[in-house]
Amino acid sequence: MHQVLADFSVSISELKKNPSSLLARVSGSPIAVLNHNKPAAYLIPAETYEAMMEMLEDYELAKLVDERRADKDKAVTVTLDDL
């Protein structure tokens, strides 16, 4: 059994019939799109996707900062005038 990570789900064929009506019904909540009762995709609002991408980018930058902190013994001291 596959876990569905959304409060709303719809089959692919049902999504094809009237996508705008479906989107209006769920009021911006994520929708699990099922194929043979298994999640095939998730449909999320553009704002949610954009926020997720920003969070992912922030996470990746934080990992980079942590990696560079571990190498701080290799850092070179410079003054603002040098920059």
C-alpha positions as protocol buffer text, in pm:
chain_id: "A"
residue {
  index: 1
  type: MET
  ca { x: 0 y: 0 z: 0 }
}
residue {
  index: 2
  type: HIS
  ca { x: 134 y: 342 z: -97 }
}
residue {
  index: 3
  type: GLN
  ca { x: 95 y: 634 z: 140 }
}
residue {
  index: 4
  type: VAL
  ca { x: -104 y: 927 z: 2 }
}
residue {
  index: 5
  type: LEU
  ca { x: 40 y: 1255 z: 131 }
}
residue {
  index: 6
  type: ALA
  ca { x: -261 y: 1477 z: 64 }
}
residue {
  index: 7
  type: ASP
  ca { x: -609 y: 1527 z: 204 }
}
residue {
  index: 8
  type: PHE
  ca { x: -760 y: 1515 z: -144 }
}
residue {
  index: 9
  type: SER
  ca { x: -707 y: 1256 z: -416 }
}
residue {
  index: 10
  type: VAL
  ca { x: -833 y: 1213 z: -770 }
}
residue {
  index: 11
  type: SER
  ca { x: -782 y: 965 z: -1050 }
}
residue {
  index: 12
  type: ILE
  ca { x: -606 y: 1077 z: -1365 }
}
residue {
  index: 13
  type: SER
  ca { x: -924 y: 1029 z: -1569 }
}
residue {
  index: 14
  type: GLU
  ca { x: -1126 y: 1237 z: -1320 }
}
residue {
  index: 15
  type: LEU
  ca { x: -861 y: 1511 z: -1332 }
}
residue {
  index: 16
  type: LYS
  ca { x: -886 y: 1521 z: -1713 }
}
residue {
  index: 17
  type: LYS
  ca { x: -1263 y: 1573 z: -1705 }
}
residue {
  index: 18
  type: ASN
  ca { x: -1273 y: 1906 z: -1525 }
}
residue {
  index: 19
  type: PRO
  ca { x: -945 y: 2024 z: -1370 }
}
residue {
  index: 20
  type: SER
  ca { x: -1059 y: 2380 z: -1295 }
}
residue {
  index: 21
  type: SER
  ca { x: -1362 y: 2258 z: -1100 }
}
residue {
  index: 22
  type: LEU
  ca { x: -1140 y: 2024 z: -900 }
}
residue {
  index: 23
  type: LEU
  ca { x: -894 y: 2301 z: -817 }
}
residue {
  index: 24
  type: ALA
  ca { x: -1177 y: 2528 z: -703 }
}
residue {
  index: 25
  type: ARG
  ca { x: -1318 y: 2254 z: -478 }
}
residue {
  index: 26
  type: VAL
  ca { x: -995 y: 2196 z: -284 }
}
residue {
  index: 27
  type: SER
  ca { x: -919 y: 2566 z: -226 }
}
residue {
  index: 28
  type: GLY
  ca { x: -543 y: 2546 z: -277 }
}
residue {
  index: 29
  type: SER
  ca { x: -482 y: 2221 z: -91 }
}
residue {
  index: 30
  type: PRO
  ca { x: -252 y: 1959 z: -244 }
}
residue {
  index: 31
  type: ILE
  ca { x: -417 y: 1690 z: -456 }
}
residue {
  index: 32
  type: ALA
  ca { x: -280 y: 1339 z: -496 }
}
residue {
  index: 33
  type: VAL
  ca { x: -327 y: 1222 z: -855 }
}
residue {
  index: 34
  type: LEU
  ca { x: -377 y: 846 z: -855 }
}
residue {
  index: 35
  type: ASN
  ca { x: -311 y: 593 z: -1128 }
}
residue {
  index: 36
  type: HIS
  ca { x: -448 y: 247 z: -1045 }
}
residue {
  index: 37
  type: ASN
  ca { x: -500 y: 367 z: -686 }
}
residue {
  index: 38
  type: LYS
  ca { x: -132 y: 456 z: -644 }
}
residue {
  index: 39
  type: PRO
  ca { x: 0 y: 812 z: -622 }
}
residue {
  index: 40
  type: ALA
  ca { x: 138 y: 911 z: -963 }
}
residue {
  index: 41
  type: ALA
  ca { x: 179 y: 1283 z: -895 }
}
residue {
  index: 42
  type: TYR
  ca { x: 84 y: 1563 z: -661 }
}
residue {
  index: 43
  type: LEU
  ca { x: -84 y: 1880 z: -778 }
}
residue {
  index: 44
  type: ILE
  ca { x: 0 y: 2179 z: -560 }
}
residue {
  index: 45
  type: PRO
  ca { x: -61 y: 2553 z: -592 }
}
residue {
  index: 46
  type: ALA
  ca { x: 216 y: 2753 z: -761 }
}
residue {
  index: 47
  type: GLU
  ca { x: 275 y: 2952 z: -440 }
}
residue {
  index: 48
  type: THR
  ca { x: 333 y: 2630 z: -245 }
}
residue {
  index: 49
  type: TYR
  ca { x: 576 y: 2500 z: -505 }
}
residue {
  index: 50
  type: GLU
  ca { x: 767 y: 2829 z: -508 }
}
residue {
  index: 51
  type: ALA
  ca { x: 791 y: 2826 z: -126 }
}
residue {
  index: 52
  type: MET
  ca { x: 915 y: 2466 z: -133 }
}
residue {
  index: 53
  type: MET
  ca { x: 1184 y: 2555 z: -387 }
}
residue {
  index: 54
  type: GLU
  ca { x: 1298 y: 2848 z: -172 }
}
residue {
  index: 55
  type: MET
  ca { x: 1316 y: 2624 z: 135 }
}
residue {
  index: 56
  type: LEU
  ca { x: 1516 y: 2366 z: -58 }
}
residue {
  index: 57
  type: GLU
  ca { x: 1758 y: 2632 z: -181 }
}
residue {
  index: 58
  type: ASP
  ca { x: 1798 y: 2765 z: 175 }
}
residue {
  index: 59
  type: TYR
  ca { x: 1864 y: 2413 z: 300 }
}
residue {
  index: 60
  type: GLU
  ca { x: 2129 y: 2352 z: 35 }
}
residue {
  index: 61
  type: LEU
  ca { x: 2296 y: 2685 z: 116 }
}
residue {
  index: 62
  type: ALA
  ca { x: 2296 y: 2598 z: 488 }
}
residue {
  index: 63
  type: LYS
  ca { x: 2467 y: 2267 z: 407 }
}
residue {
  index: 64
  type: LEU
  ca { x: 2731 y: 2455 z: 207 }
}
residue {
  index: 65
  type: VAL
  ca { x: 2789 y: 2694 z: 497 }
}
residue {
  index: 66
  type: ASP
  ca { x: 2833 y: 2400 z: 736 }
}
residue {
  index: 67
  type: GLU
  ca { x: 3081 y: 2234 z: 499 }
}
residue {
  index: 68
  type: ARG
  ca { x: 3280 y: 2555 z: 469 }
}
residue {
  index: 69
  type: ARG
  ca { x: 3278 y: 2607 z: 845 }
}
residue {
  index: 70
  type: ALA
  ca { x: 3444 y: 2268 z: 881 }
}
residue {
  index: 71
  type: ASP
  ca { x: 3725 y: 2397 z: 654 }
}
residue {
  index: 72
  type: LYS
  ca { x: 3768 y: 2728 z: 831 }
}
residue {
  index: 73
  type: ASP
  ca { x: 4127 y: 2639 z: 925 }
}
residue {
  index: 74
  type: LYS
  ca { x: 4202 y: 2679 z: 552 }
}
residue {
  index: 75
  type: ALA
  ca { x: 4053 y: 3030 z: 545 }
}
residue {
  index: 76
  type: VAL
  ca { x: 4265 y: 3325 z: 432 }
}
residue {
  index: 77
  type: THR
  ca { x: 4244 y: 3651 z: 624 }
}
residue {
  index: 78
  type: VAL
  ca { x: 4173 y: 3959 z: 412 }
}
residue {
  index: 79
  type: THR
  ca { x: 4082 y: 4319 z: 483 }
}
residue {
  index: 80
  type: LEU
  ca { x: 3799 y: 4512 z: 327 }
}
residue {
  index: 81
  type: ASP
  ca { x: 4053 y: 4707 z: 129 }
}
residue {
  index: 82
  type: ASP
  ca { x: 4178 y: 4380 z: -26 }
}
residue {
  index: 83
  type: LEU
  ca { x: 3830 y: 4309 z: -155 }
}
